[in-house]
Amino acid sequence: MNKNTNKIKFKTLSLLLAFVLIVSTINFPNVNAMNKEGNKFSVGTKGIYLLHNLSGKITEFKKVENKYSVEVVSQTKFKNENGDIIEFSKAMEMLNDLAIKVNGPNSKITQTNAFALSQDGKYAYSLASSSSGKANGKSAIAILRYDAANKYWEKISDIDDWGDKAPNAKVSSYTKGGYDPISSSYVFSSSEAIDGKVLEKLWAYNVDRKELIPLGYVDAKLKDLFKYDGKITAVNGDLFVNTKGLTFVMSLNINGEFKAVEYEVPYSELEEAYTMKDKTHIISGKSNLLSLKDAKAIFNGEAIDLDGQKFVSNQNHIYDYDNNFKVIFGDTEEDKEYLNIHGANWMDSATISSKGVIVKYEDEYGNSIANSFFHLKDQIKGTDYDTSEHKKSEIINNSIRYVFKELKADSDPEKGTIENYNVIVTYVYKVEKEYKATHKFESEDKTKKLPKEVIDLVPAVKANLKDGSKVTPTEPTKKEVEVADGTWKFKGYDYQ
């Protein structure tokens, strides 16, 4: 400051380029990188997988030269919540404790069924359910998943997570399960009494969001579906989800005659149910009643193979659904011995169904950041595909900007040919980190504070800057400011 004048020479201090990470506190769960070659379920033209109740055993039935061969393809290992690998039977004891906590001392796990395979062949799913022990108990206890790469089962969700979404056990038979590849959801159903009517009620467990979703119930009573006026409490059967929608296949012994109902729900109905998330939502479909002339028992497993042929299974047999229920396994002494050895008091069947091309979008941690969808549906083996038109340069999800990084390591190629099961092309995106540049004025004379007239001239923040951007500071609109005790002059920026 010049003592002989009232002019105060000053310097506005540096432009501080303070780059601040806008998205810096988002935590993502870690997921296993897997799908090594040979470490997933693969389905041949006539392959079927069966889950043995309460044992953790998964058996593959595969047609080789017009004959079905059998092989146990899973291990009966279970990874508990501490990360320890234990026997499946020990895990059932652990789940019994959970059933007792929920339903009382008379409850225990009685079924591991509602079997399904994910469309990429990496996982199998099952629902552990219990005897409820009381009239209004909860019999669905936990969702289990078999990891084909690491060869163990694990509990991925249970009744403690579900709150009021947990299924009731008023009249229940949780034998029906399937996998929806579009929404990445494990879907299961039960026969339940609702307002005096026995109906099929549906739930979906979204694997990406780890959320149990009530989907509602079908719009027809079981009595109407089976055209039977007698008492029906629950039915056996199964369900599957493919590109067309969801199909129930249910069976019932009516006075010694076995009957089956197919109930088909279009995928548009399923999509609406995912959005509604309402246990009272009504799902519409159409039904077809069949007579099982040669069936030896009602079935509790159903599978549809890659050529569209259907199979059903019960305690002791597998049937060709489309060939007048011809027995394809279980009639010979060798078959019976196999079933006895492996403890198949009943089996629930599944397969990877329908050929198509699915496009998925994930972040670097395996979380879904946009809806999955079918690029192609209902294709035959040998069909060429190209999903490059669906590769987005950026995705905005929950106000977070993601930019394309790469194809997922275990993704199918962007261009190729459909072979034996669904092609899944997964695009991976990373969070685009954004920065900002902040201007700051300071007095050259540390004993002097800048007046408001100078502070008001500080330029606005430069936002949404990308990593590596070149930044030029904004000049103030005035470079001299007169105030009562002198004149402040702008001298330039320093960079920090």
Secondary structure per residue as TSV (DSSP state, phi and psi in degrees):
chain	resnum	aa	ss	phi	psi
A	1	M	-	360.0	133.4
A	2	N	-	-86.0	116.8
A	3	K	T	-68.9	-21.3
A	4	N	T	-84.0	-5.7
A	5	T	S	-135.9	169.2
A	6	N	S	-92.7	3.8
A	7	K	-	-79.7	126.9
A	8	I	-	-106.2	111.5
A	9	K	-	-77.9	136.9
A	10	F	-	-142.9	168.2
A	11	K	-	-131.9	127.9
A	12	T	-	-78.5	126.3
A	13	L	-	-73.5	174.0
A	14	S	-	-50.7	151.3
A	15	L	B	-76.2	116.4
A	16	L	-	-92.2	109.0
A	17	L	-	-81.7	85.7
A	18	A	-	-94.7	96.8
A	19	F	-	-78.7	117.1
A	20	V	-	-115.4	126.9
A	21	L	-	-71.7	117.6
A	22	I	S	-73.3	-44.2
A	23	V	S	-106.9	94.2
A	24	S	-	-130.2	-5.2
A	25	T	-	-119.5	19.0
A	26	I	-	-85.3	125.5
A	27	N	-	-104.7	129.5
A	28	F	-	-113.6	140.7
A	29	P	-	-68.4	147.3
A	30	N	-	-83.7	142.1
A	31	V	-	-126.6	155.0
A	32	N	-	-74.7	133.8
A	33	A	-	-83.2	121.6
A	34	M	-	-147.0	-147.9
A	35	N	-	67.0	45.6
A	36	K	-	-69.3	153.9
A	37	E	T	-57.2	130.4
A	38	G	T	87.7	-6.4
A	39	N	-	-104.6	44.0
A	40	K	S	-151.5	162.9
A	41	F	-	-71.7	131.1
A	42	S	-	-126.2	138.7
A	43	V	-	-113.6	127.4
A	44	G	-	-81.8	-166.7
A	45	T	T	-64.9	-29.1
A	46	K	T	-134.0	44.7
A	47	G	-	-91.0	142.0
A	48	I	E	-134.5	143.9
A	49	Y	E	-116.7	139.7
A	50	L	E	-124.4	136.2
A	51	L	E	-101.5	127.5
A	52	H	E	-88.4	132.0
A	53	N	T	-60.0	132.9
A	54	L	T	62.0	10.0
A	55	S	T	-113.6	-21.2
A	56	G	-	80.7	0.0
A	57	K	-	-80.3	132.8
A	58	I	E	-117.6	125.4
A	59	T	E	-109.7	136.5
A	60	E	E	-100.2	128.7
A	61	F	E	-109.7	117.5
A	62	K	E	-131.4	135.6
A	63	K	E	-83.4	122.2
A	64	V	E	-129.0	116.6
A	65	E	T	51.4	53.9
A	66	N	T	65.7	16.4
A	67	K	E	-137.0	142.1
A	68	Y	E	-88.1	127.4
A	69	S	E	-102.2	156.9
A	70	V	E	-126.0	145.9
A	71	E	E	-159.5	133.2
A	72	V	E	-76.4	122.9
A	73	V	-	-110.8	-4.7
A	74	S	S	-108.7	165.5
A	75	Q	-	-106.5	148.9
A	76	T	-	-91.1	48.8
A	77	K	E	-105.8	155.5
A	78	F	E	-141.4	130.5
A	79	K	E	-94.5	118.3
A	80	N	-	-83.3	-177.8
A	81	E	T	-69.1	-17.1
A	82	N	T	-87.8	-2.0
A	83	G	S	87.2	3.7
A	84	D	-	-81.0	144.5
A	85	I	E	-95.3	118.9
A	86	I	E	-126.1	174.3
A	87	E	E	-74.8	150.0
A	88	F	H	-57.4	-39.2
A	89	S	H	-61.3	-36.9
A	90	K	H	-66.5	-36.4
A	91	A	H	-65.2	-34.9
A	92	M	H	-64.9	-35.7
A	93	E	H	-63.0	-39.4
A	94	M	H	-63.2	-42.3
A	95	L	H	-71.9	-28.2
A	96	N	H	-59.6	-39.7
A	97	D	H	-60.9	-39.7
A	98	L	H	-67.1	-40.9
A	99	A	H	-62.2	-40.7
A	100	I	H	-65.2	-41.2
A	101	K	H	-60.7	-36.9
A	102	V	H	-83.3	-42.6
A	103	N	H	-116.5	-1.7
A	104	G	-	104.4	173.6
A	105	P	T	-66.9	-18.2
A	106	N	T	-90.3	3.3
A	107	S	-	-91.5	147.4
A	108	K	E	-158.2	161.7
A	109	I	E	-71.0	124.4
A	110	T	E	-114.6	-17.7
A	111	Q	E	-143.2	141.1
A	112	T	E	-125.3	96.7
A	113	N	E	-141.6	-143.6
A	114	A	E	50.0	50.7
A	115	F	E	-73.3	140.4
A	116	A	E	-153.8	154.1
A	117	L	E	-116.4	137.0
A	118	S	-	-69.3	152.4
A	119	Q	T	-71.1	-17.6
A	120	D	T	-88.2	-1.9
A	121	G	S	78.5	7.0
A	122	K	S	-83.5	-31.3
A	123	Y	E	-133.6	152.9
A	124	A	E	-119.1	148.1
A	125	Y	E	-123.7	150.0
A	126	S	E	-151.9	154.5
A	127	L	E	-109.0	123.6
A	128	A	E	-89.0	121.0
A	129	S	E	-127.8	161.2
A	130	S	E	-128.6	163.4
A	131	S	E	-68.8	130.2
A	132	S	-	-72.2	-29.2
A	133	G	S	78.9	-10.1
A	134	K	S	-156.0	161.5
A	135	A	T	-59.7	-35.8
A	136	N	T	-117.9	35.3
A	137	G	-	-77.3	179.2
A	138	K	-	-110.3	115.6
A	139	S	-	-95.2	-21.1
A	140	A	E	-78.7	118.1
A	141	I	E	-107.6	-44.3
A	142	A	E	-157.4	152.9
A	143	I	E	-102.1	127.6
A	144	L	E	-110.6	150.2
A	145	R	E	-135.7	134.1
A	146	Y	E	-99.2	125.0
A	147	D	E	-93.4	108.0
A	148	A	T	-68.5	-28.2
A	149	A	T	-75.2	-43.9
A	150	N	T	-95.3	-7.1
A	151	K	T	63.4	48.2
A	152	Y	E	-150.5	157.7
A	153	W	E	-88.3	158.7
A	154	E	E	-154.8	156.8
A	155	K	E	-89.0	121.7
A	156	I	E	-105.0	-13.2
A	157	S	E	-166.0	150.0
A	158	D	E	-146.2	179.9
A	159	I	H	-61.7	-24.6
A	160	D	H	-65.1	-22.5
A	161	D	H	-88.5	-14.5
A	162	W	H	-93.2	-22.8
A	163	G	G	58.7	-134.8
A	164	D	G	-77.5	1.0
A	165	K	G	-83.2	-10.7
A	166	A	S	-59.9	134.1
A	167	P	-	-65.5	140.7
A	168	N	-	-78.6	161.8
A	169	A	-	-116.8	32.6
A	170	K	S	-57.4	-50.6
A	171	V	S	-144.6	109.2
A	172	S	-	-137.0	148.0
A	173	S	-	-148.3	94.3
A	174	Y	-	-86.6	72.0
A	175	T	-	-111.8	1.0
A	176	K	E	-115.2	122.7
A	177	G	E	-147.3	149.3
A	178	G	E	-156.3	173.9
A	179	Y	E	-124.8	128.2
A	180	D	E	-96.3	108.0
A	181	P	T	-72.7	-20.1
A	182	I	T	-75.2	-46.9
A	183	S	T	-95.0	1.6
A	184	S	T	54.3	51.5
A	185	S	E	-126.5	137.9
A	186	Y	E	-87.1	120.9
A	187	V	E	-110.9	133.9
A	188	F	E	-142.1	161.3
A	189	S	E	-138.7	167.4
A	190	S	E	-143.7	158.0
A	191	S	E	-88.4	121.0
A	192	E	E	-132.6	148.1
A	193	A	E	-85.0	118.7
A	194	I	E	-128.9	115.4
A	195	D	T	53.5	41.9
A	196	G	T	79.5	0.3
A	197	K	E	-112.2	141.6
A	198	V	E	-93.2	117.0
A	199	L	E	-129.4	161.8
A	200	E	E	-90.0	123.2
A	201	K	E	-113.6	142.9
A	202	L	E	-118.6	144.9
A	203	W	E	-132.5	157.6
A	204	A	E	-134.0	137.5
A	205	Y	E	-107.4	109.5
A	206	N	E	-76.0	114.8
A	207	V	T	-67.2	-37.9
A	208	D	T	-68.9	-43.5
A	209	R	T	-92.7	-6.1
A	210	K	T	55.0	50.7
A	211	E	E	-130.8	131.7
A	212	L	E	-88.2	126.9
A	213	I	E	-120.0	119.2
A	214	P	E	-73.2	129.5
A	215	L	E	-101.7	-17.8
A	216	G	E	110.7	-156.5
A	217	Y	E	-142.7	159.1
A	218	V	E	-70.2	156.3
A	219	D	S	-90.7	23.9
A	220	A	S	-139.1	139.6
A	221	K	-	-72.2	149.5
A	222	L	H	-59.8	-35.0
A	223	K	H	-59.2	-41.0
A	224	D	H	-70.5	-39.0
A	225	L	H	-63.4	-41.3
A	226	F	H	-91.9	-1.7
A	227	K	T	51.9	52.9
A	228	Y	-	-139.8	129.4
A	229	D	-	-92.3	-7.8
A	230	G	S	-73.8	-178.6
A	231	K	-	-75.7	129.5
A	232	I	-	-125.8	121.2
A	233	T	-	-101.7	-38.2
A	234	A	-	-162.6	158.4
A	235	V	-	-127.1	152.0
A	236	N	E	-88.5	168.9
A	237	G	E	148.4	-156.6
A	238	D	E	-160.2	176.3
A	239	L	E	-142.3	157.6
A	240	F	E	-142.0	153.7
A	241	V	E	-121.9	129.7
A	242	N	-	-136.4	-161.8
A	243	T	S	-66.4	-22.5
A	244	K	S	-86.3	-29.0
A	245	G	E	152.5	-152.4
A	246	L	E	-112.4	136.5
A	247	T	E	-127.1	126.3
A	248	F	E	-88.2	140.7
A	249	V	E	-125.5	112.4
A	250	M	E	-124.1	146.2
A	251	S	E	-130.6	156.6
A	252	L	E	-153.9	140.0
A	253	N	E	-91.8	109.8
A	254	I	E	-109.4	98.7
A	255	N	T	53.1	45.4
A	256	G	T	87.6	-8.5
A	257	E	E	-106.1	128.1
A	258	F	E	-89.8	130.9
A	259	K	E	-128.7	153.3
A	260	A	E	-131.9	148.6
A	261	V	E	-122.7	131.0
A	262	E	E	-99.1	128.7
A	263	Y	E	-126.1	115.2
A	264	E	E	-106.3	127.4
A	265	V	E	-112.9	119.8
A	266	P	E	-62.0	151.9
A	267	Y	H	-63.3	-28.8
A	268	S	H	-60.2	-35.7
A	269	E	H	-67.1	-39.5
A	270	L	H	-65.4	-43.2
A	271	E	H	-59.2	-42.1
A	272	E	H	-63.3	-39.8
A	273	A	H	-65.0	-38.4
A	274	Y	H	-59.7	-37.7
A	275	T	H	-73.5	-41.1
A	276	M	H	-69.1	-42.0
A	277	K	-	52.4	46.8
A	278	D	-	-126.6	120.0
A	279	K	T	-65.4	-16.2
A	280	T	T	-97.8	2.1
A	281	H	-	-65.5	137.7
A	282	I	E	-97.2	126.8
A	283	I	E	-105.0	124.0
A	284	S	-	-98.8	144.4
A	285	G	-	-158.3	-168.5
A	286	K	E	-129.9	150.3
A	287	S	E	-121.7	160.1
A	288	N	E	-142.7	121.6
A	289	L	E	-93.7	130.5
A	290	L	E	-123.4	152.2
A	291	S	E	-104.1	127.8
A	292	L	-	-93.5	81.4
A	293	K	T	-60.9	-40.2
A	294	D	T	-105.3	7.7
A	295	A	-	-69.9	141.2
A	296	K	S	-96.4	-13.4
A	297	A	S	-166.6	159.6
A	298	I	-	-64.1	148.7
A	299	F	-	-103.1	156.4
A	300	N	-	-128.5	7.8
A	301	G	E	-136.4	145.6
A	302	E	E	-142.5	144.4
A	303	A	E	-145.7	148.3
A	304	I	E	-123.3	127.4
A	305	D	-	-87.9	-175.5
A	306	L	T	-72.3	-15.3
A	307	D	T	-95.9	5.7
A	308	G	S	89.3	1.6
A	309	Q	-	-79.9	139.5
A	310	K	E	-102.0	146.9
A	311	F	E	-132.7	150.0
A	312	V	E	-131.1	157.8
A	313	S	E	-137.8	155.7
A	314	N	-	-136.0	-155.2
A	315	Q	S	-59.1	-35.6
A	316	N	S	-129.3	-4.0
A	317	H	-	-142.4	157.8
A	318	I	E	-120.9	134.6
A	319	Y	E	-117.1	147.8
A	320	D	E	-84.1	102.6
A	321	Y	T	-60.8	-37.1
A	322	D	T	-88.5	-2.0
A	323	N	T	-120.8	55.4
A	324	N	T	55.2	34.1
A	325	F	T	58.3	40.5
A	326	K	E	-65.1	134.3
A	327	V	E	-71.7	124.6
A	328	I	E	-109.4	-9.5
A	329	F	E	-158.1	135.5
A	330	G	S	122.5	-7.7
A	331	D	S	-90.4	-22.4
A	332	T	S	-90.6	160.8
A	333	E	H	-62.1	-36.5
A	334	E	H	-62.5	-42.7
A	335	D	H	-62.1	-46.0
A	336	K	H	-63.6	-39.9
A	337	E	H	-63.0	-41.9
A	338	Y	H	-60.0	-46.8
A	339	L	H	-63.8	-38.1
A	340	N	H	-66.5	-42.6
A	341	I	H	-60.7	-40.2
A	342	H	T	-95.2	11.6
A	343	G	T	62.9	40.1
A	344	A	-	-84.9	72.1
A	345	N	S	-66.3	-26.8
A	346	W	S	-159.7	161.9
A	347	M	E	-133.8	147.7
A	348	D	E	-116.2	129.7
A	349	S	E	-107.2	156.3
A	350	A	E	-159.2	162.7
A	351	T	-	-157.1	169.7
A	352	I	-	-86.1	117.0
A	353	S	-	-110.9	153.4
A	354	S	-	68.6	133.4
A	355	K	-	-104.2	129.7
A	356	G	-	-164.0	-173.3
A	357	V	E	-124.3	117.2
A	358	I	E	-104.5	135.9
A	359	V	E	-109.9	130.7
A	360	K	E	-127.6	153.7
A	361	Y	E	-126.3	124.6
A	362	E	E	-134.4	157.1
A	363	D	E	-84.0	-175.0
A	364	E	T	-68.4	-10.8
A	365	Y	T	-108.1	10.1
A	366	G	S	86.6	7.1
A	367	N	-	-84.8	138.8
A	368	S	E	-70.6	133.6
A	369	I	E	-120.4	0.5
A	370	A	E	-160.1	160.4
A	371	N	E	-64.1	136.7
A	372	S	E	-80.4	157.1
A	373	F	E	-159.5	165.2
A	374	F	E	-87.6	122.0
A	375	H	E	-74.9	-39.9
A	376	L	E	-134.7	145.7
A	377	K	-	-124.2	153.1
A	378	D	S	49.2	54.2
A	379	Q	-	-99.6	163.6
A	380	I	-	-100.1	160.2
A	381	K	T	-59.1	137.6
A	382	G	T	99.1	-4.3
A	383	T	-	-73.8	130.7
A	384	D	E	-79.1	149.7
A	385	Y	E	-143.0	158.8
A	386	D	E	-151.2	113.6
A	387	T	-	-101.3	9.2
A	388	S	G	-59.9	-26.3
A	389	E	G	-65.4	-19.1
A	390	H	G	-96.8	2.2
A	391	K	-	-78.7	105.7
A	392	K	-	-85.9	142.4
A	393	S	S	-72.8	-31.4
A	394	E	E	-150.7	155.9
A	395	I	E	-136.1	133.4
A	396	I	E	-103.1	120.9
A	397	N	E	-136.6	123.0
A	398	N	T	52.2	43.3
A	399	S	T	66.5	10.9
A	400	I	E	-103.8	133.0
A	401	R	E	-95.5	124.8
A	402	Y	E	-112.8	142.2
A	403	V	E	-120.0	150.1
A	404	F	E	-61.5	136.7
A	405	K	E	-113.5	-53.6
A	406	E	E	-173.1	171.1
A	407	L	E	-76.0	143.1
A	408	K	-	-60.3	147.7
A	409	A	T	-56.7	-38.4
A	410	D	T	-101.7	16.1
A	411	S	-	-70.6	150.4
A	412	D	-	-69.0	157.9
A	413	P	-	-65.6	157.5
A	414	E	S	-65.2	-31.3
A	415	K	E	-127.6	140.8
A	416	G	E	175.5	-155.7
A	417	T	E	-129.8	135.1
A	418	I	-	-69.7	131.4
A	419	E	-	-110.2	-117.3
A	420	N	S	-90.1	-13.2
A	421	Y	S	-151.9	177.8
A	422	N	-	-52.7	136.9
A	423	V	E	-83.9	131.8
A	424	I	E	-123.3	111.3
A	425	V	E	-101.3	118.6
A	426	T	E	-116.4	116.9
A	427	Y	E	-92.1	133.6
A	428	V	E	-108.0	136.9
A	429	Y	E	-125.4	150.0
A	430	K	E	-114.5	153.9
A	431	V	E	-66.6	127.4
A	432	E	-	-82.0	109.6
A	433	K	-	-74.4	132.8
A	434	E	E	-116.7	145.4
A	435	Y	E	-123.5	169.6
A	436	K	E	-138.8	150.2
A	437	A	E	-109.8	129.1
A	438	T	-	-115.1	129.7
A	439	H	-	-88.9	145.6
A	440	K	-	-145.6	131.6
A	441	F	-	-102.8	137.8
A	442	E	-	-137.3	152.1
A	443	S	-	-77.3	139.7
A	444	E	S	-66.5	-33.4
A	445	D	S	-92.4	107.3
A	446	K	T	-63.2	-15.6
A	447	T	T	-84.4	-10.3
A	448	K	S	-105.4	136.5
A	449	K	-	-95.7	142.7
A	450	L	-	-68.3	135.5
A	451	P	-	-73.7	164.7
A	452	K	H	-60.1	-34.7
A	453	E	H	-61.2	-31.4
A	454	V	H	-80.8	-45.3
A	455	I	H	-58.9	-34.1
A	456	D	T	-65.2	-16.0
A	457	L	T	-88.6	-3.5
A	458	V	-	-59.6	124.1
A	459	P	-	-63.7	159.1
A	460	A	-	-67.3	157.2
A	461	V	-	-65.4	138.9
A	462	K	E	-91.0	110.2
A	463	A	E	-105.0	173.3
A	464	N	E	57.7	39.1
A	465	L	E	-86.5	136.4
A	466	K	E	-87.4	157.9
A	467	D	T	-58.7	128.4
A	468	G	T	91.0	0.5
A	469	S	-	-66.0	145.4
A	470	K	-	-89.6	130.6
A	471	V	-	-118.2	128.4
A	472	T	-	-109.4	125.7
A	473	P	-	-66.2	151.6
A	474	T	-	-88.9	127.4
A	475	E	-	-70.0	144.0
A	476	P	-	-66.4	151.9
A	477	T	S	-68.4	-24.3
A	478	K	-	-127.5	141.1
A	479	K	S	-108.3	-1.9
A	480	E	E	-137.8	136.6
A	481	V	E	-131.9	120.9
A	482	E	E	-91.8	133.0
A	483	V	E	-131.0	179.9
A	484	A	T	-59.5	-36.7
A	485	D	T	-103.7	13.6
A	486	G	E	149.9	-166.1
A	487	T	E	-121.6	129.7
A	488	W	E	-96.6	133.3
A	489	K	E	-119.8	135.6
A	490	F	-	-76.2	127.6
A	491	K	-	-110.0	-14.1
A	492	G	-	131.9	177.9
A	493	Y	-	-106.2	143.5
A	494	D	-	-103.9	155.0
A	495	Y	B	-114.0	131.2
A	496	Q	-	-130.4	360.0
